[in-house]
Amino acid sequence: MIRGDLIGSSVLLPYEVDISRLAGCGLKQEGGNVELSLEEAAYLLERKRISVFDREERLDLREFINRASSLRPGFELKFLVYKDIRERGYHLRAGPLDFRVYPRGVRSGEGESRYIVHVLSEREPIKTDMLLKDLNLSENIKRRLLYAVVDEEGDITYYEIKKGNLKGKTSPFDLSGPIMGDILDERVIIWDETISRGLNEKWWFGKVINDTSRLQLSFVESAYLIEKGSLTITGTDGRILSLNGFIEMASAVEKDFFNKYIVYRDLRDRGMVVKTGFKFGSHFRVYDRVPDRETYHSRYLVHLLSNKGEVWPPEISRAVRLAHGVKKQMVFAVLLEKRVEYVEIMWVRL
Amino acid sequence: MIRGDLIGSSVLLPYEVDISRLAGCGLKQEGGNVELSLEEAAYLLERKRISVFDREERLDLREFINRASSLRPGFELKFLVYKDIRERGYHLRAGPLDFRVYPRGVRSGEGESRYIVHVLSEREPIKTDMLLKDLNLSENIKRRLLYAVVDEEGDITYYEIKKGNLKGKTSPFDLSGPIMGDILDERVIIWDETISRGLNEKWWFGKVINDTSRLQLSFVESAYLIEKGSLTITGTDGRILSLNGFIEMASAVEKDFFNKYIVYRDLRDRGMVVKTGFKFGSHFRVYDRVPDRETYHSRYLVHLLSNKGEVWPPEISRAVRLAHGVKKQMVFAVLLEKRVEYVEIMWVRL
């Protein structure tokens, strides 16, 4: 059996070792030795391909794992993911995030890697800054980005993360108004039949109340029409509400209304049709055009990440799983200073 | 057309009106007049069955709705739900919560009602106190409980709420130990093969690492086994961890660990098998026995409500929709002072 020595936080094998017989593990160093990462060493030790010594003490698997775990925080998580990806038939090695994964059949270092993998615990919030940084890295080095999330039982869920590119095909909004609306508790009502039908048919604003001619608008829809200069709303005191006045009023009914509106406006300005995603537990369901009544299927669910700057893995798991079940793409919206960034997260089986 | 008069917050019709011709609306008062609730009046006014006067001013639908809305907060929501339930073919009237709904074909007041309905906005948190109070009421008067949640576009989702009665069939836990375990970052490893297989096969504790004999336990599983006196865990400093010491350590890794553990323990003590629900975005997936490998389907998802004492409707929507999609029952756990209460929430089509 090949003897390895635990030095610092790697395991060194003697220079005469044939690296091609190490199951894709190891990196030839300049000095001629072969260096194994802690994950690779644990993997080979578990398969009884090497023995590992710390000076003259021979370590069994238990001792080695305990030692590696205290040598490097996060070793346990990374080893679980390393093993899992190996057992799914891929080669991988240390990479710009945690690992670089090669396409099936390609041994590490022999061709181009396909993914970069970031290992995460379900118990740690994901910072949106980090998410965007990882995404930029992935674009720059042209590798797909995977998040490997380890749950409390050590099972791993893989998510592919992409920049969302949402572009719709509705006509630019050009109804000049004036449209008059009444506020009713949590919605706005437009009583003019012609205008109601126009707004609804051309851009799918609001909901036509079935047996009458009135149109019921949500608050985000109303704010958008006010901002476009088409809708005039009279408050309960008889005065016309400004956009700011309306937003203030809506924010009293719904916390976080303003941020939600920013995303709504951005999506509408991109030519998408945006409706509530309440039934799917997301902020919006989004269509790339006004749907024909037969093909009534929204392509995206869009959920605004809270402005705490982080998101918990169970939130992602829930949203992505739900979207997958209803055949929609799950997109998270991140509010940046001057624009909205869209991040699509997909559940993938490796 | 029948003339109604808006008096206080109801509409009165003259005593000679034939109540059987009011589409199930109205209540005969002692004085002989027929009283309509604001929702009933708006419903009949929209259908042009009555006219409504405020003193000598005749109100059109728009004026009446605006007036009703300022007379009674929440009128808009209640009217949306009233109309929706009517249009689905049911009779209803004011009830102990918001409405009492009769079985299809039964007119209001002519037979026993089936549901009591509470009208909610998706924008208001639901207090867990209120939820439990509504549930008790529903049990006491033997009527099924529906929550009608109105989303921002005025669409309504109906949830039936029931007390969850979770009882499982696993053998009582009787492994006395001592079992020795090592902590590895976020999990516990048991290295003894016989014990590992026993724990896993009889009660489905932990996960057997595929090609070796070790068992990987989650923190809640470990805490349970420590509390039962079977598991002994040695900390990194070489000292044996007490249950409290272990819980403290786990709580540092996972906020809210303790509350989650209380629910885990309660479910295990009820003979259920409890595994992580991470892939479904819930705290636990729960089986009523150790499943045969073929019928590997958990019946419940259990999610602990945060101890803020409230839950937001979008959270419920998300969880219930997801559970529905994977054919599981969604159960929320509420921690009370001395016990755990389970509340099952189902999506229903009326």
Chai-1 contact restraints between the chains, C-beta under 6 A:
chainA,res_idxA,chainB,res_idxB,connection_type,confidence,min_distance_angstrom,max_distance_angstrom,comment,restraint_id
A,R62,B,W191,contact,1.0,0.0,6.0,A-B,restraint_1
A,S69,B,L184,contact,1.0,0.0,6.0,A-B,restraint_2
A,E76,B,L184,contact,1.0,0.0,6.0,A-B,restraint_3
A,E76,B,D185,contact,1.0,0.0,6.0,A-B,restraint_4
A,E122,B,F278,contact,1.0,0.0,6.0,A-B,restraint_5
A,R123,B,E254,contact,1.0,0.0,6.0,A-B,restraint_6
A,D151,B,T276,contact,1.0,0.0,6.0,A-B,restraint_7
A,D151,B,F278,contact,1.0,0.0,6.0,A-B,restraint_8
A,E152,B,S218,contact,1.0,0.0,6.0,A-B,restraint_9
A,E152,B,T276,contact,1.0,0.0,6.0,A-B,restraint_10
A,E153,B,K207,contact,1.0,0.0,6.0,A-B,restraint_11
A,E153,B,S218,contact,1.0,0.0,6.0,A-B,restraint_12
A,E153,B,T276,contact,1.0,0.0,6.0,A-B,restraint_13
A,G154,B,R187,contact,1.0,0.0,6.0,A-B,restraint_14
A,G154,B,K207,contact,1.0,0.0,6.0,A-B,restraint_15
A,G154,B,Q216,contact,1.0,0.0,6.0,A-B,restraint_16
A,L184,B,S69,contact,1.0,0.0,6.0,A-B,restraint_17
A,L184,B,E76,contact,1.0,0.0,6.0,A-B,restraint_18
A,D185,B,E76,contact,1.0,0.0,6.0,A-B,restraint_19
A,R187,B,G154,contact,1.0,0.0,6.0,A-B,restraint_20
A,W191,B,R62,contact,1.0,0.0,6.0,A-B,restraint_21
A,K207,B,E153,contact,1.0,0.0,6.0,A-B,restraint_22
A,K207,B,G154,contact,1.0,0.0,6.0,A-B,restraint_23
A,Q216,B,G154,contact,1.0,0.0,6.0,A-B,restraint_24
A,S218,B,E152,contact,1.0,0.0,6.0,A-B,restraint_25
A,S218,B,E153,contact,1.0,0.0,6.0,A-B,restraint_26
A,V253,B,R123,contact,1.0,0.0,6.0,A-B,restraint_27
A,E254,B,R123,contact,1.0,0.0,6.0,A-B,restraint_28
A,T276,B,D151,contact,1.0,0.0,6.0,A-B,restraint_29
A,T276,B,E152,contact,1.0,0.0,6.0,A-B,restraint_30
A,T276,B,E153,contact,1.0,0.0,6.0,A-B,restraint_31
A,F278,B,E122,contact,1.0,0.0,6.0,A-B,restraint_32
A,F278,B,D151,contact,1.0,0.0,6.0,A-B,restraint_33
A,F278,B,S317,contact,1.0,0.0,6.0,A-B,restraint_34
A,G281,B,P314,contact,1.0,0.0,6.0,A-B,restraint_35
A,G281,B,S317,contact,1.0,0.0,6.0,A-B,restraint_36
A,G281,B,R318,contact,1.0,0.0,6.0,A-B,restraint_37
A,P314,B,G281,contact,1.0,0.0,6.0,A-B,restraint_38
A,S317,B,F278,contact,1.0,0.0,6.0,A-B,restraint_39
A,S317,B,G281,contact,1.0,0.0,6.0,A-B,restraint_40
A,R318,B,G281,contact,1.0,0.0,6.0,A-B,restraint_41
A,R318,B,R318,contact,1.0,0.0,6.0,A-B,restraint_42
A,L322,B,L322,contact,1.0,0.0,6.0,A-B,restraint_43
A,G325,B,G325,contact,1.0,0.0,6.0,A-B,restraint_44
